[in-house]
């Protein structure tokens, strides 16, 4: 039977009890906020730990009853032991996942960037389909989507669209969507019925506050300019568009909403997210390489997922999972099936790494 590190479970339970006592004992305003946050983080794991320990005690009692001289009691105990051992195994599996190291950005909202890649007008149309898929998925999960910047395609869709998706735990679920998404279908502009392959890139960046990333005034250059090109309803023709360049890294961000003040705020928001992601990648070289491999250049040959419309299927190539429900995935309704499978695979990899380390 699988086991758990009892000393770690005991320490978590003791800390949780201490935090609860501090909250009910009249902690000051600053401490109350700190302890409330810690309580919210500990509660989801301490609850299962308490239940697991009770199941272990019940199992020990049932195993003791199996030694009874009463045949009827032994039979009842044997049945109970079988059920309790299964419950313990399930609890161990759940708690092992809860004990996995948590990504510091998991609870954050995100900056979602979608760009048409290889495929011209069809790539822009597909980028629009992807954005609507995520928009519907966000609605189903109770998240809020706000478009920050967009550049419309000539035939529809988007050459590029950047949006803020806010809510609890958005990054935890959406981070696996970063990469090249490929579509295979007959474009509306294709008269011969020939299937085309196009691609769009998706980047998911955790949104950060000013306290998370320090940007010095002398490290940025802010230029105002006239918006140009097909930019959809969010682009105007005044001189309110803003371009911010981060001089140390060369990262450049533009925003072309109606208000110059709003543009500065939006551009800084995106800049912070990109700098934060860059810092995270620097700290974790392996993650940086994985992200580079996923997003790539937008070429057709690089893909994490393929949406095949003629066959009505979606394939995620990272986990070799195919769903024959493309209509529900593209509507955001079945996207969770892919995301849940990716999360499970990610957790399995983390568990394997922990076991190898031990």
N, C-alpha and C positions, 0 to 999 in steps of 0.2 A: 504494500500500500504506500502510495506517495506521501511524503511528509513536507512540512513547512518549517522555516526557522522560528522555533518557538520564542527564542529570546527577542527577536524582532517584533513578533506579534504582541508579546507582553509589553514591550517598550511603546509601541503605538497605542495600545489600550491605556497604559498609564498616562501617556501624554494627553490623550483625549480626555481622560477624567480630570487631569489637572486644568486643562483649558476650560472645561465645563464649570469647574469649581471657580475659576478666575472670573468667568463671565457672570456667574450668579453671586459673586462676592463683592460686587461694586467696583469693578475695574474702571480706571479713568478713561476719558474719551479716546485718547490715542491708543491705549492698551486694548480698549473694547473693540476698536476697529481691527487691530492686529489679531486679537484672539478670535474674533468673529470669522475672519478670513481663514484662519487656521482650522477652526471648528468645521467650516464648510468643506475644507479639503480633507479632513480626517474622517468625518462622519461616513462617507460612502465606503470606506474600507474597514473601519472599526465595527460597523454593524455586522458585516459578514464574518469578521473574526470572532465576535461574541457568539454568533450562531454556530460557527464551526466548533468552538470549544464546548458548547453545550451538546452538540452532536457527538463529540468524542466522549463526553461523560456518559451520555445515554448508551453509547456503544459499549463502553467498559462495563456498565451495569448489565446490559443484555448478555455480554460474554460471560459474566459471572453467573448469571441465571442458567446458562447452558450447563453448568457444573451441578445443577440441582439433581436430587435423586427422584424428583417428580417428573415422570415422562411427559405429561401434558405441558408442564412449565418449560421443559427443555425444547419441546416442539415449537412452542410460541416464541421462545427466545431465539431459536435458530432462524425463524422467519424474520424476526425483528433485526437480528444481526446482519442478515443479507441486505435488508433495505438500508440500514444505517451505514454499512460499509460503502454502499453505492452513493449515499448522500455525502459521506466524507470525501470520497474521490471527486465528486462534483464540486464540493466546496473548495478543495485544494486547488483544482484547476482554475476556479474563478478567482481565488485569492492570489494565486501566482501571477495572474494577469494584472490584478490591482496593485501588486507590489512592483511591477515593472517601472523603471525610471520614466518619468513623465516629461514630455517635451514642454519646455517653459512657455512656448507660444500657443499651446493647444487651446487655451481658453480665449484667445484673442479673436477679434474680428479680422477681416482680410481686405486687401486690395486685390481685385481680380482683373487681370489683364488678358485680353483675347485679341489675337492678331491673325489676319488671313495670311497663309503661307503660300506654298506652291499651288497654282491653279487659277490665278487671276480672279475674274468675276465670281466664279463658282466657289473659290476659297473664301471670298468675302461673304457670300451668301451662307456658307457653312459656319463661318464665325458668328453670323447672326443667329443661326440655329442653336449653336452652343450657348450663346449668351441667354437666349430664351429658355433653354433647358435649365441652366443654373438659376435663372430668375424664378422659374416655376418651382424648382426644387427648394429654393430659399423660402418661397411663400408657404410651401407645405410644412416646412420646419419652423415657421414663425419668425424667420429672419427678415431684415429690411435691406433692400437693394437701392442704392443711389448711384446714378450714372455721374461720373466725374469728368469724363472726356470721351468723345467719340469722333470717328472719321468714317463717314458713310461710304459704302462701295457704290460704283456707278450704276450697277444693276440691282442694288439693294444690299442688305446685310451691312457688314462693317469691315473696313480695312483694319481698323483698330477700335477697341472700346475698353475703357477703364472704368471700373465701378467699385464702390465700397459695399461690402456685404457685412452687416453688423448683426450681432446676436451672440448668444452664449455657445462657446465651443465650436465656432465656425471653422477655424483653422484645423482643428482636430479631424474634421471630416473632409474638408475641401483640399487639404494639402496633397492628397494623392492624385488630384486632377492635373497637376503641373506636368506639361509635356506636349508632345505633338499628337494631335487627334486627326485621324485620316478618314475621309469619306469616299465611298464608292457608290455612284448613282448616275442616272441620266439627267444632265442639267436641263432646266426648262428651256435654255437657249439652243439645245442640241436637237436638230431636226431628224437626224438619222437613227436616233434611239441608241446611240453608242454610249456605253458606260464610261464615265470619266473618274479619275482619282485625283482628289485635291486634299489639302491639309490646312490646318490652323493650329497655332500654338496657344497654349494656356499657361499662364504663370499665376501662382497663388502666393501672395506675400502677406505675412502677418502684419496687421496694422499696429503701429506703435505710437506712444505719446511722447511728448517732448522730454519727459523724464527718462525714457528708455534710450534715447539717442541724443547726443549733444552735437548740435550743428552751430559752429561759430560763425558770427556775421561776416567775418573777413574771409571765410572759406566759400562763400557763395556769391555769384553774380546774377543779378535780376535784370532782365531785359523786357521791355514792353514792346508789343508789335501788333500789326494788323493781322487778324485771322484770315487764312486763305484756304482755298480748296473746298471740296465737298465735305462738310463737317456735320451735317444734320442739324436738327433744331437747336443744338447746344452751342453752335458756333455762330458768331455774328461778324459784322464787318467794321467794328470800331477798333480803336487802338488799345483795347482793354486786355488783349491776350498777353499772357505772362510766360516767360521762359526762365527757369532757374537752373543755373549750372553750378554743380558742386566741384569747385576747382581742384581739390586734392585727388578726386577719383575720376573726374570727367563725366560723371553721371549728369544727364540733362533731362529735365522734366518740363513739359509745357501744359498750360491750361488755358482754354478759350471760352469761358462762360461769359455771362453778361456783365459781371462786376469785376473790376480789376482787383479789388480787395478780396473778393471770393476766390479769384484765380490764384492769388498768392497763397492763400490758406490751403487750397486744394493741392497746388503744386508742392508745397512744403510737406503736406500729408503723404503724398506719393514718394517724395524724396526720402523722408524718414523711413518709410517702409522698405525702400530699396537699399538704403544704407544699413538698416537693421539686418536685412537678409544677407547682405554682403559680409557683415561682421559674423553672423551665425555660420556662414559658409567658411570663413577664414578659421573659425574655431574648430570646425568639423570638416576636414579636407575630404573625407569620404562622401559626406553629404553633398559637398559642392560638386564633386565629380559626378555623382548620381544625377544631380539637377542639370548639369551641363549636358550629360548624355541624354536625359529625358527631353529637354526643350530643344536642343540642337538648333538647326538653322531653319526648320520649317519644311525641309525637303520631304518628298513623299516616302522615301525609304526609311525615314526615322519616325517611329510611331510607338505610342504606348497603347493606343486603342483604335480600332477600325469600326466604322459604322457602315455596314453594307446594306443599302436600301433594297436592291433587287431581291435579296434573300431574307430581308427582315431580321438581320442578326447584328449583334454587337459583340466584338471580341476584345478583351483586355489581354494584351500580349505579355504583360508582366507576370500574370498568374495563370495564363492559358485558360481563361474562363470565357465561354461563349453563351450568350443569352439570345434566344430567338423571340425577342420582344422589343425590337428596336423602337416601335411606335411609343411604347410606354417609357422606355429609357429617355428618348428624345423629348418626351413630355415631362420629364423630371420625376415621374411616378415610380419607376423601377430603378432609378439611379442608385438608390440605397443598396440594392442587391450587389452591385459592383463595388461600392464603397465599403460595405460590410466585409466582403470577401478580401479586399485589399487590407483592411484593418486587421483582420484575422491572420493573414499572411505576415504582416508586419510584426504582430505580437509573437507569432511563432518564431520569427527570426530573432527577436529580442530574447525570448526564452532560451533559444539554442545558444546564443552568445553568452547568456548568464551561466548556463550549465557548463559550457566550455571553459569559462573563466574560473569556475569553481573546481 
